[in-house]
Amino acid sequence: PNDLFEVTSLMQINVAYQYWNTHNCTRSDGTIAEMQYARADPVNDYNDGLKGKIFGDNIAKLRNLRQIRVDDNSFYGEIAPAIGNLRQLVILSGGNNLFSGTLPNELTRLTTLQELVLGQSHLSGPIPDKIGELESLAVLFLWDNKEMNGTIPDSLYNLTKLEMLNLGENQFNGTISTSIGNLEHLETLILGGNHFTGTLPSELGRCHELSILQIEDTGIGGIVPPEVCQLRHKNLVSVNEFVEYFTADCRSDNESEFPFIKCDCCYTCCDHNSKVCINRN
């Protein structure tokens, strides 16, 4: 409701994970509001959460917000430049919604932001060039937006507090900079399902805490550096059958009989053409 944006002292919005939950709410006048929305399926008795424009110009009124958690709903519309006025925001999490447009450049004003989670949100376009100004950022999760594109901005490699970088299943391109070694606290790096090219830089081996690495279904070829394989021996050990810790296109190509990338330490190897993957050990 629009009245929400008049509560200027509000410090947290948390309506996440309404997806699949069907329930009714009682209004102050005693009437019942049915929580069925745009993507609802009343026949099977579930809904797809709340809807509306949560990130319009009115969001600027809520200057005291520290956390926004609206994942798994049906919110739509563009993320307005006004988001840049929320200078105290620490968490912005809105994955699995129906947003549109690009990430506004004004987002990079949020220097206290620690988590930016907008996967599966129908966003498009590039990562803002000045993303590196988010000096507190630990989690950047833009997975499976399908239409996000462009190269990884050089400034991203200045995010020295970054622990999770997930850009998988988009249209990103270009090479992985040797500056990735600056991200020494990185634990998760997921780049699969993009148009990256070149080779995996040996400087990635400086990310001593890395435990999840996925570069399958990309144009990254050559040979996985021994510095990265040393991380596999140290950290990239599978403890969960549902998580593939080191995945690359290292399975023999059905056409050429040579793998797209040579890797002696990958846990899961995929065929670059057929996309079929197998666990090696």
C-alpha positions in Angstrom: 0.0 0.0 0.0 1.1 3.6 -0.7 0.7 4.4 3.0 3.8 2.3 3.7 5.9 5.0 2.2 4.6 7.5 4.8 6.1 5.5 7.7 9.4 7.4 7.4 10.8 5.9 10.7 10.6 2.4 9.2 13.9 0.6 9.5 13.1 -2.8 8.0 10.8 -4.2 5.3 10.6 -8.0 5.4 7.8 -9.6 3.3 10.1 -12.2 1.8 9.1 -15.8 0.8 5.3 -15.2 0.4 5.6 -17.5 -2.7 3.5 -20.6 -2.3 1.9 -19.4 0.9 -1.9 -19.0 0.8 -3.5 -17.2 3.7 -6.0 -14.4 4.5 -5.3 -11.2 6.4 -7.8 -9.4 8.6 -8.1 -5.7 8.1 -8.5 -3.2 10.9 -12.2 -3.0 10.1 -12.6 -6.7 10.5 -13.0 -7.6 6.8 -10.9 -10.3 5.2 -8.3 -9.7 2.5 -7.5 -12.7 0.4 -3.8 -13.0 -0.3 -4.1 -14.1 -3.9 -2.1 -12.2 -6.5 -1.0 -11.8 -10.1 0.7 -15.1 -10.5 -1.8 -17.0 -8.3 -3.1 -20.5 -9.0 -6.3 -20.7 -6.9 -7.1 -24.1 -8.3 -4.1 -25.6 -6.7 -4.4 -23.3 -3.7 -1.1 -21.4 -3.8 -0.1 -17.9 -4.7 3.0 -16.2 -6.0 3.1 -13.6 -3.2 2.7 -9.9 -3.0 2.6 -7.5 -6.0 3.1 -3.8 -6.6 5.9 -1.3 -7.3 8.1 -1.6 -4.2 11.2 0.3 -5.7 9.5 3.3 -7.3 10.3 7.0 -6.5 8.4 6.7 -3.1 11.2 4.5 -1.7 13.2 7.6 -1.2 11.0 8.6 1.7 12.1 5.7 3.8 15.6 7.1 4.5 15.9 5.1 7.8 15.7 1.7 6.1 18.5 -0.7 7.1 17.0 -3.9 5.5 14.7 -4.6 2.5 13.8 -8.3 2.1 11.1 -8.9 -0.6 12.4 -12.1 -2.2 9.9 -14.6 -3.8 7.0 -12.3 -4.6 5.5 -10.7 -7.7 6.8 -7.1 -7.3 7.3 -5.4 -10.6 8.5 -2.2 -12.1 12.0 -0.6 -12.5 14.3 0.1 -9.6 14.2 3.9 -9.5 17.3 6.0 -9.1 15.7 7.1 -5.8 17.1 3.9 -4.2 20.3 5.8 -3.9 18.8 7.9 -1.1 18.7 5.0 1.3 22.2 5.7 2.7 21.8 3.5 5.7 20.7 0.4 3.8 22.7 -2.7 4.7 20.7 -5.5 3.0 18.8 -5.2 -0.3 17.4 -8.6 -1.2 14.7 -9.0 -3.8 15.3 -12.2 -5.7 12.6 -14.0 -7.7 10.4 -11.1 -8.6 9.1 -9.4 -11.8 11.2 -6.3 -11.9 12.3 -4.7 -15.2 15.0 -2.4 -16.5 18.5 -2.0 -15.3 20.4 -1.5 -12.0 20.5 2.3 -11.6 23.9 3.9 -11.2 22.6 5.6 -8.0 22.7 2.2 -6.4 26.4 2.7 -6.0 25.8 5.5 -3.4 24.8 2.9 -0.8 28.3 2.6 0.8 26.9 0.7 3.8 25.3 -2.0 1.7 26.6 -5.5 2.6 24.2 -7.7 0.6 22.8 -7.1 -2.9 20.6 -10.0 -3.9 18.6 -9.6 -7.1 18.7 -13.0 -8.8 15.9 -14.3 -11.0 14.4 -10.8 -11.1 14.1 -10.1 -14.8 16.7 -7.4 -14.8 18.7 -6.5 -17.9 21.7 -4.4 -18.9 25.1 -4.0 -17.3 26.5 -3.9 -13.8 27.0 -0.2 -12.9 30.6 0.9 -13.7 31.0 2.3 -10.1 29.9 -0.9 -8.4 33.3 -0.8 -6.6 32.1 2.1 -4.5 30.0 -0.3 -2.5 33.0 -0.7 -0.2 31.1 -2.8 2.4 29.6 -5.3 0.0 30.0 -9.0 0.9 27.4 -10.6 -1.3 26.6 -9.8 -4.9 24.0 -12.2 -6.3 22.6 -11.5 -9.8 22.1 -15.1 -10.9 19.6 -16.0 -13.6 18.3 -12.7 -14.8 18.9 -14.0 -18.3 19.3 -10.5 -19.9 22.0 -8.8 -17.8 25.0 -8.2 -20.0 28.3 -6.4 -20.5 31.7 -7.0 -19.0 32.6 -7.2 -15.3 33.5 -3.6 -14.4 37.1 -3.0 -13.3 35.9 -1.4 -10.1 34.2 -4.6 -9.0 37.7 -6.0 -8.2 38.0 -3.3 -5.6 35.3 -5.0 -3.4 37.8 -6.5 -1.1 35.2 -7.6 1.4 33.3 -9.6 -1.2 32.5 -13.2 -0.1 30.0 -14.3 -2.7 29.9 -13.3 -6.4 27.2 -15.0 -8.4 26.7 -13.8 -12.0 25.5 -17.1 -13.4 23.0 -17.6 -16.2 23.1 -14.2 -17.8 24.7 -12.7 -20.9 27.9 -11.3 -19.4 31.0 -11.3 -21.6 34.7 -10.4 -21.7 37.5 -11.9 -19.7 38.2 -12.4 -16.1 40.8 -9.9 -14.9 43.9 -10.8 -13.1 42.7 -8.3 -10.5 40.3 -11.0 -9.3 43.1 -11.9 -6.9 42.2 -8.8 -4.9 39.1 -10.5 -3.7 41.0 -12.5 -1.0 37.8 -13.2 1.1 35.9 -14.7 -1.8 34.2 -18.0 -0.9 31.9 -18.4 -3.9 32.4 -17.5 -7.5 29.7 -18.6 -10.0 30.1 -17.4 -13.6 28.6 -20.3 -15.5 26.0 -19.8 -18.3 27.6 -16.6 -19.7 29.7 -15.6 -22.6 33.0 -15.0 -20.9 36.2 -15.8 -22.9 39.9 -16.2 -22.3 41.4 -18.2 -19.5 41.1 -18.5 -15.8 43.8 -16.3 -14.3 46.3 -17.8 -11.9 45.7 -14.9 -9.6 42.5 -16.6 -8.6 44.7 -18.8 -6.5 45.1 -15.9 -4.1 41.5 -16.2 -3.0 42.4 -18.7 -0.3 38.9 -19.0 1.1 37.3 -20.0 -2.2 35.2 -23.2 -1.8 32.7 -23.0 -4.8 33.8 -22.2 -8.3 31.6 -22.7 -11.4 32.7 -21.7 -14.9 30.8 -24.2 -17.0 28.9 -23.2 -20.1 31.2 -20.2 -20.8 33.9 -19.5 -23.3 36.6 -19.8 -20.7 39.2 -22.3 -22.0 42.8 -23.2 -21.9 44.2 -24.9 -18.7 43.1 -24.4 -15.2 46.1 -23.0 -13.4 47.8 -25.1 -10.7 47.3 -22.3 -8.2 43.5 -22.8 -8.6 43.8 -26.6 -8.3 45.6 -26.1 -5.0 42.5 -24.4 -3.8 40.5 -27.5 -4.8 42.7 -29.7 -2.7 42.4 -27.3 0.2 38.8 -26.1 0.0 36.8 -27.3 -3.0 35.8 -30.6 -1.4 32.2 -31.9 -1.9 30.3 -32.5 1.3 26.9 -32.1 -0.3 25.7 -34.1 -3.3 23.5 -31.3 -4.3 26.3 -28.7 -4.6 28.9 -28.9 -7.4 32.0 -27.2 -5.9 34.3 -27.0 -9.0 32.6 -27.2 -12.3 34.0 -26.5 -15.8 33.7 -27.6 -19.4 36.4 -30.2 -19.0 34.5 -33.3 -20.3 35.7 -34.6 -23.7 33.8 -32.9 -26.5 31.6 -35.3 -28.4 32.7 -33.8 -31.6 36.4 -33.2 -31.2 37.1 -35.6 -28.4 39.0 -32.9 -26.6 37.7 -31.0 -23.6 37.1 -27.3 -24.0 39.2 -26.6 -20.9 41.9 -28.8 -19.4 41.3 -29.3 -15.7 43.0 -31.9 -13.5 41.1 -31.0 -10.3 37.5 -30.3 -11.3 34.8 -32.1 -9.3 32.3 -31.9 -12.1 33.1 -31.8 -15.8 30.7 -30.7 -18.5 30.7 -31.2 -22.3 30.9 -27.7 -23.8 28.4 -28.5 -26.6 25.9 -31.0 -25.2 26.0 -29.4 -21.7 26.0 -32.9 -20.2 27.9 -33.0 -16.9 29.4 -35.8 -14.9 31.1 -36.0 -11.5 34.7 -37.2 -11.7 35.3 -37.9 -8.1 
